[in-house]
Amino acid sequence: MADRSFSDVSLAALYDTLNPWGPSDDFYLDLVMSARSVLDVGCGTGRLLARAREAGHEGRLCGLDPAAAMLVQARRRTAGEWVLGDLGSARWEREFDLVVMTGHAFQVLVHDEEVRSALAAVRQALADGGRFVFETRNPAVRPWEAWRPERARVVSDAHGDAVRVRHEVETPVLGDRVTFSETFEHPRWERPRVSRSTLRFLAAEALGGFLGEAGFVVREQYGDWGREPLSPTAPEIITVAGPA
């Protein structure tokens, strides 16, 4: 679940444990391996680019993240460039064949102007003929209804300690924005860590409108990581866009 919780040093160290490698990572890794130069927006711990380098990628790999704590983890890997900042502060000029935003990071762009600014920056960074690939959760299936405290998740960290994570959505949910709290409990901490985040759930039509304004066209859209077609019941809206 993409949010800003992991600006905390302790949580950043747990990120890969709480979010193990899965089908979405395989999907993006295939894309990265086929591109000469890649910008990973919201790169987090740098795991995706590091895996690409380990798999033999020889081109430019650049990760951008606004959380210094996450980049502490990323800089332990020797995959490529790690840049502290966001799309509002970093500027590239037609330098990347592929720009990705993984982990539902696009959904932290809550306001229209944030979306427009981010897409303009991606378009500026993307070479002609390049691809911008990202995913958002499909609002039609209302995934936030499963984010309930009684459905807490427990995972083991590197020391075998149990980390408990639970979510609680603020109700009523109005419009396309969902605000929720995320609570992390660890036996070595004096008290739980709690964060509050808001995510935006844009439907495919709305995404297409923003992309068109920014000079993109949608090349492909999938409903899951197996590349099945987008449908009203699909869990994801996975978008592959390119310059118009």
RODO-2510 file (C-alpha; in nm, 4 decimals, decimal comma):
residues 244
     n   res          X          Y          Z
     1     m     0,0000     0,0000     0,0000
     2     a     0,1770     0,3160    -0,1175
     3     d     0,1985     0,5921     0,1406
     4     r     0,4549     0,8078     0,3130
     5     s     0,4931     0,5891     0,6233
     6     f     0,8363     0,4687     0,5249
     7     s     1,0089     0,8025     0,5822
     8     d     1,0656     0,6522     0,9306
     9     v     1,4108     0,4890     0,9479
    10     s     1,2891     0,1806     1,1370
    11     l     1,0046     0,1230     0,8944
    12     a     1,2229     0,1800     0,5894
    13     a     1,4474    -0,1012     0,7111
    14     l     1,1418    -0,3283     0,7209
    15     y     0,9972    -0,2290     0,3846
    16     d     1,1210    -0,5248     0,1809
    17     t     1,0094    -0,7657     0,4527
    18     l     0,6614    -0,6154     0,4618
    19     n     0,6424    -0,6033     0,0827
    20     p     0,8048    -0,9224    -0,0502
    21     w     0,8913    -0,9646    -0,4168
    22     g     0,5860    -1,0687    -0,6180
    23     p     0,4184    -1,0740    -0,9608
    24     s     0,4142    -0,6951    -0,9879
    25     d     0,7911    -0,6867    -0,9434
    26     d     0,8355    -0,9508    -1,2133
    27     f     0,6170    -0,7433    -1,4461
    28     y     0,8273    -0,4304    -1,3974
    29     l     1,1566    -0,6170    -1,4068
    30     d     1,0758    -0,7418    -1,7573
    31     l     1,0140    -0,3828    -1,8672
    32     v     1,3334    -0,2525    -1,7064
    33     m     1,5445    -0,5229    -1,8687
    34     s     1,4139    -0,4204    -2,2122
    35     a     1,4991    -0,0493    -2,1726
    36     r     1,8404     0,1156    -2,2049
    37     s     1,7754     0,3930    -1,9526
    38     v     1,5233     0,3771    -1,6685
    39     l     1,3879     0,6215    -1,4111
    40     d     1,2108     0,4593    -1,1157
    41     v     0,9927     0,7283    -0,9514
    42     g     0,9338     0,6415    -0,5875
    43     c     1,2098     0,3811    -0,5992
    44     g     1,1955     0,3082    -0,2263
    45     t     1,4726     0,0723    -0,1198
    46     g     1,5928     0,0383    -0,4796
    47     r     1,5106    -0,3295    -0,4977
    48     l     1,3751    -0,3265    -0,8542
    49     l     1,6755    -0,1535    -1,0080
    50     a     1,9176    -0,3604    -0,8022
    51     r     1,7545    -0,6805    -0,9262
    52     a     1,7815    -0,5535    -1,2844
    53     r     2,1517    -0,4828    -1,2412
    54     e     2,2044    -0,8276    -1,0915
    55     a     2,0241    -0,9737    -1,3929
    56     g     2,2726    -0,8072    -1,6275
    57     h     2,1255    -0,4676    -1,7144
    58     e     2,4134    -0,2582    -1,8478
    59     g     2,2404     0,0744    -1,9090
    60     r     2,1459     0,3711    -1,6936
    61     l     1,9344     0,3018    -1,3864
    62     c     1,8158     0,5954    -1,1758
    63     g     1,5946     0,5899    -0,8680
    64     l     1,4092     0,8914    -0,7301
    65     d     1,2446     0,9007    -0,3869
    66     p     1,1401     1,1800    -0,1462
    67     a     1,2121     0,9721     0,1662
    68     a     1,5728     0,9956     0,2830
    69     a     1,5248     0,6876     0,5015
    70     m     1,4336     0,4791     0,1976
    71     l     1,7371     0,6006     0,0063
    72     v     1,9594     0,4973     0,2969
    73     q     1,8477     0,1441     0,2132
    74     a     1,8815     0,1992    -0,1630
    75     r     2,2347     0,3340    -0,1392
    76     r     2,3483     0,0072     0,0118
    77     r     2,2908    -0,1339    -0,3340
    78     t     2,5216    -0,0525    -0,6239
    79     a     2,2581    -0,0542    -0,8975
    80     g     2,2933     0,3035    -1,0171
    81     e     2,1983     0,6617    -0,9312
    82     w     1,9892     0,7388    -0,6233
    83     v     1,8317     1,0851    -0,6139
    84     l     1,6566     1,2388    -0,3135
    85     g     1,3519     1,4363    -0,4227
    86     d     1,0313     1,4128    -0,6189
    87     l     0,9068     1,5011    -0,9652
    88     g     0,8561     1,8597    -0,8515
    89     s     1,2229     1,9092    -0,7660
    90     a     1,4118     1,6822    -1,0059
    91     r     1,4426     1,7673    -1,3738
    92     w     1,5603     1,5569    -1,6664
    93     e     1,5348     1,6371    -2,0360
    94     r     1,4351     1,3440    -2,2596
    95     e     1,6885     1,1173    -2,0843
    96     f     1,4964     0,7953    -2,0178
    97     d     1,3498     0,5257    -2,2410
    98     l     1,1326     0,4041    -1,9540
    99     v     0,9801     0,5762    -1,6510
   100     v     0,7996     0,3620    -1,3941
   101     m     0,5997     0,4295    -1,0796
   102     t     0,5503     0,1037    -0,8901
   103     g     0,3794     0,0090    -0,5642
   104     h     0,0709     0,2219    -0,6400
   105     a     0,2864     0,5304    -0,5899
   106     f     0,0775     0,7229    -0,8438
   107     q    -0,2107     0,7184    -0,5958
   108     v    -0,0347     0,9512    -0,3518
   109     l    -0,0930     1,2286    -0,6078
   110     v    -0,4154     1,3411    -0,4444
   111     h    -0,4874     1,6775    -0,6076
   112     d    -0,5387     1,7558    -0,9762
   113     e    -0,2413     1,9916    -0,9870
   114     e    -0,0167     1,7280    -0,8293
   115     v    -0,1185     1,4835    -1,1012
   116     r    -0,0663     1,7407    -1,3778
   117     s     0,2717     1,8508    -1,2418
   118     a     0,3962     1,4931    -1,2050
   119     l     0,2867     1,3939    -1,5542
   120     a     0,4488     1,7036    -1,7037
   121     a     0,7757     1,6141    -1,5309
   122     v     0,7565     1,2533    -1,6519
   123     r     0,6904     1,3730    -2,0070
   124     q     0,9946     1,6004    -1,9857
   125     a     1,2142     1,3153    -1,8597
   126     l     1,0915     1,0641    -2,1170
   127     a     1,2639     1,0281    -2,4521
   128     d     1,0512     1,0364    -2,7647
   129     g     0,9296     0,6836    -2,8248
   130     g     0,9694     0,5958    -2,4572
   131     r     0,7154     0,4448    -2,2188
   132     f     0,5646     0,5527    -1,8897
   133     v     0,4263     0,2578    -1,6919
   134     f     0,2389     0,2723    -1,3609
   135     e    -0,0501     0,1087    -1,1808
   136     t    -0,3431     0,2207    -0,9683
   137     r    -0,6006     0,0134    -0,7863
   138     n    -0,9320    -0,0190    -0,9666
   139     p    -1,1881     0,1901    -0,7738
   140     a    -1,4740    -0,0174    -0,9166
   141     v    -1,3831    -0,3081    -0,6859
   142     r    -1,3548    -0,0822    -0,3770
   143     p    -1,0369    -0,2441    -0,2385
   144     w    -1,0303    -0,0184     0,0682
   145     e    -1,3244    -0,2088     0,2110
   146     a    -1,0796    -0,4889     0,2970
   147     w    -0,8504    -0,2527     0,4904
   148     r    -0,9911    -0,3316     0,8338
   149     p    -0,8153    -0,3631     1,1711
   150     e    -0,9340    -0,7206     1,2199
   151     r    -0,7490    -0,8205     0,9041
   152     a    -0,4087    -0,7341     1,0489
   153     r    -0,1035    -0,8862     0,8833
   154     v     0,1891    -1,0379     1,0746
   155     v     0,5318    -1,0969     0,9192
   156     s     0,8708    -1,1887     1,0619
   157     d     1,1637    -0,9514     1,0296
   158     a     1,5286    -1,0482     0,9739
   159     h     1,5665    -1,1301     1,3465
   160     g     1,2550    -1,3478     1,3604
   161     d     1,0516    -1,0872     1,5486
   162     a     0,6841    -1,0561     1,4566
   163     v     0,5796    -0,7281     1,2977
   164     r     0,2055    -0,6598     1,3037
   165     v     0,0458    -0,4216     1,0544
   166     r    -0,3162    -0,3110     1,0578
   167     h    -0,5184    -0,0552     0,8646
   168     e    -0,8294     0,1447     0,9382
   169     v    -1,0170     0,3541     0,6829
   170     e    -1,1791     0,6810     0,7818
   171     t    -1,5471     0,6752     0,6897
   172     p    -1,7542     0,7755     0,5116
   173     v    -1,5428     0,7546     0,1967
   174     l    -1,6401     1,0430    -0,0276
   175     g    -1,5421     1,0791    -0,3898
   176     d    -1,2191     0,9243    -0,5152
   177     r    -1,0015     0,9870    -0,2087
   178     v    -0,9559     0,7361     0,0718
   179     t    -0,7900     0,8342     0,4000
   180     f    -0,6666     0,5641     0,6338
   181     s    -0,4335     0,5011     0,9249
   182     e    -0,1622     0,2373     0,9202
   183     t    -0,0300     0,1015     1,2497
   184     f     0,2955    -0,0935     1,2842
   185     e     0,3781    -0,2866     1,6020
   186     h     0,7175    -0,4428     1,6782
   187     p     0,8219    -0,6119     2,0044
   188     r     1,1451    -0,4079     2,0142
   189     w     0,9648    -0,0728     1,9946
   190     e     0,8324     0,1096     2,3000
   191     r     0,5169     0,2106     2,1140
   192     p     0,3513     0,1445     1,7781
   193     r     0,4272     0,3632     1,4781
   194     v     0,1127     0,5155     1,3282
   195     s     0,0762     0,7053     1,0035
   196     r    -0,2193     0,8643     0,8284
   197     s    -0,2363     0,8727     0,4507
   198     t    -0,4713     0,9625     0,1697
   199     l    -0,4778     0,7839    -0,1654
   200     r    -0,6664     0,8805    -0,4783
   201     f    -0,8573     0,6188    -0,6763
   202     l    -0,8926     0,7397    -1,0342
   203     a    -1,0953     0,5397    -1,2848
   204     a    -0,9419     0,4531    -1,6219
   205     e    -1,1343     0,7298    -1,8006
   206     a    -1,0076     0,9952    -1,5595
   207     l    -0,6509     0,8652    -1,5891
   208     g    -0,6794     0,8845    -1,9658
   209     g    -0,7945     1,2454    -1,9421
   210     f    -0,4968     1,3522    -1,7320
   211     l    -0,2560     1,1610    -1,9557
   212     g    -0,3987     1,3213    -2,2678
   213     e    -0,3609     1,6698    -2,1195
   214     a     0,0064     1,5953    -2,0513
   215     g     0,0776     1,4814    -2,4067
   216     f     0,0507     1,1059    -2,3549
   217     v    -0,1530     0,8383    -2,5237
   218     v    -0,2448     0,5106    -2,3567
   219     r    -0,0745     0,2281    -2,5447
   220     e    -0,1955    -0,0617    -2,3312
   221     q    -0,3932    -0,1218    -2,0127
   222     y    -0,4125    -0,4422    -1,8111
   223     g    -0,6281    -0,5557    -1,5238
   224     d    -0,3700    -0,7719    -1,3484
   225     w    -0,0030    -0,8697    -1,3509
   226     g    -0,0707    -1,1561    -1,5904
   227     r    -0,1615    -0,8928    -1,8533
   228     e    -0,5270    -0,9846    -1,8627
   229     p    -0,7509    -0,7157    -2,0181
   230     l    -0,8820    -0,4385    -1,7967
   231     s    -1,2365    -0,5113    -1,6798
   232     p    -1,4817    -0,3726    -1,4207
   233     t    -1,3802    -0,6499    -1,1787
   234     a    -1,0037    -0,6347    -1,2362
   235     p    -0,8015    -0,5468    -0,9258
   236     e    -0,5571    -0,3159    -1,1042
   237     i    -0,5427    -0,0517    -1,3745
   238     i    -0,1946    -0,1054    -1,5160
   239     t    -0,1201     0,1641    -1,7715
   240     v     0,1449     0,1741    -2,0430
   241     a     0,1565     0,5236    -2,1946
   242     g     0,3795     0,6952    -2,4451
   243     p     0,4259     1,0411    -2,5928
   244     a     0,1471     1,1403    -2,8306
***
